[in-house]
């Protein structure tokens, strides 16, 4: 007799810190098949009993008592990957980068290529 066990993947809930960005899945909307159930939030504070207070970045009301089981961290490295991996010495390097990445690189270039200003003489 063949026993076919189903395998489920369980990801343990992680601890999150104030100011981090997370992907949040609204469990009620998700389990009832409603649209717009997953979105990006900022962790505003850590609550009691392993819950979090979230603010959706796009729009919407703050989310109190969010369960970490329905949250995943959005690491800064993922958001900044286009800057970190951009081929800066090719003619079309800017085509694959976001406007924010280009602004950051422009600022870094300007800062790196100007002499630091010294304070004026005291009188």
C-alpha positions as CSV (number, residue, x, y, z in Angstrom):
1,X,0.0,0.0,0.0
2,X,1.4,3.4,-1.0
3,X,1.0,6.2,1.4
4,X,1.2,9.6,-0.4
5,X,1.8,12.2,2.3
6,X,1.4,15.8,1.3
7,X,4.2,18.1,2.1
8,X,3.6,21.7,3.2
9,X,6.1,24.4,3.5
10,X,6.1,26.2,6.8
11,X,8.0,29.4,7.1
12,X,8.5,30.5,10.7
13,X,7.4,34.0,11.5
14,X,10.2,36.4,11.8
15,X,10.6,39.3,14.2
16,X,10.3,42.7,12.5
17,X,11.6,46.1,13.6
18,X,10.1,49.5,13.5
19,X,10.8,51.2,10.2
20,X,11.2,48.0,8.2
21,X,9.3,47.5,4.9
22,X,7.2,44.3,4.6
23,X,4.9,42.6,2.2
24,X,1.6,42.1,4.0
25,X,-1.1,39.7,2.9
26,X,-4.5,40.5,4.4
27,X,-5.7,37.1,5.5
28,X,-9.4,37.9,5.4
29,X,-9.2,39.3,1.8
30,X,-6.9,36.4,0.7
31,X,-9.0,33.6,2.1
32,X,-12.3,35.1,0.8
33,X,-10.8,35.6,-2.7
34,X,-10.9,39.4,-2.7
35,X,-8.6,41.4,-4.9
36,X,-5.9,43.7,-3.4
37,X,-5.0,41.3,-0.6
38,X,-1.2,41.7,-0.8
39,X,0.6,45.1,-0.5
40,X,3.7,46.8,0.9
41,X,3.6,48.3,4.4
42,X,6.0,50.0,6.8
43,X,6.2,48.6,10.3
44,X,5.3,51.5,12.6
45,X,5.5,49.8,15.9
46,X,5.7,46.4,17.6
47,X,2.6,45.5,19.5
48,X,1.8,43.0,22.2
49,X,1.6,39.3,21.7
50,X,3.8,39.2,18.6
51,X,1.7,41.6,16.5
52,X,2.6,44.7,14.5
53,X,1.1,48.0,13.6
54,X,1.5,48.6,9.9
55,X,1.0,51.5,7.5
56,X,0.2,50.6,3.9
57,X,2.5,52.7,1.6
58,X,0.2,53.2,-1.3
59,X,-3.0,54.1,0.6
60,X,-5.4,52.7,3.1
61,X,-6.0,52.7,6.8
62,X,-3.3,51.6,9.3
63,X,-3.4,47.9,10.1
64,X,-3.3,47.2,13.9
65,X,-2.5,43.8,15.3
66,X,-1.0,42.4,12.1
67,X,0.2,38.8,12.5
68,X,3.8,38.1,11.4
69,X,2.6,34.9,9.8
70,X,1.2,37.1,7.0
71,X,4.3,39.4,6.7
72,X,7.5,39.0,4.7
73,X,10.5,41.3,5.0
74,X,11.4,43.3,2.0
75,X,15.2,43.6,2.3
76,X,16.9,46.8,1.2
77,X,19.3,44.7,-0.9
78,X,16.4,43.7,-3.2
79,X,15.3,47.3,-3.6
80,X,18.8,48.5,-4.4
81,X,19.8,45.5,-6.6
82,X,19.5,47.6,-9.8
83,X,22.1,50.1,-8.5
84,X,24.4,47.4,-7.2
85,X,24.4,45.4,-10.4
86,X,24.2,48.1,-13.0
87,X,26.8,48.0,-15.8
88,X,27.9,51.6,-15.3
89,X,30.4,51.6,-18.1
90,X,28.1,50.7,-21.0
91,X,26.2,53.2,-23.2
92,X,22.8,51.8,-22.2
93,X,23.4,51.5,-18.5
94,X,20.8,54.0,-17.6
95,X,18.0,52.2,-19.5
96,X,17.8,49.4,-16.9
97,X,17.8,51.6,-13.9
98,X,14.9,53.3,-12.1
99,X,14.7,57.1,-11.8
100,X,15.5,56.9,-8.1
101,X,18.6,54.9,-8.8
102,X,19.8,57.4,-11.4
103,X,19.2,60.3,-8.9
104,X,21.2,58.6,-6.2
105,X,24.1,57.9,-8.6
106,X,24.0,61.5,-9.8
107,X,24.1,62.7,-6.2
108,X,27.0,60.4,-5.4
109,X,28.9,61.5,-8.5
110,X,28.4,65.2,-7.7
111,X,29.5,64.7,-4.1
112,X,32.5,62.7,-5.0
113,X,33.7,65.3,-7.6
114,X,33.4,68.4,-5.5
115,X,35.9,69.7,-3.0
116,X,34.6,69.9,0.5
117,X,33.7,73.4,1.6
118,X,35.6,74.9,4.5
119,X,33.9,77.2,6.9
120,X,34.6,80.9,6.4
121,X,37.1,82.8,8.5
122,X,35.9,83.9,11.9
123,X,35.9,87.6,12.4
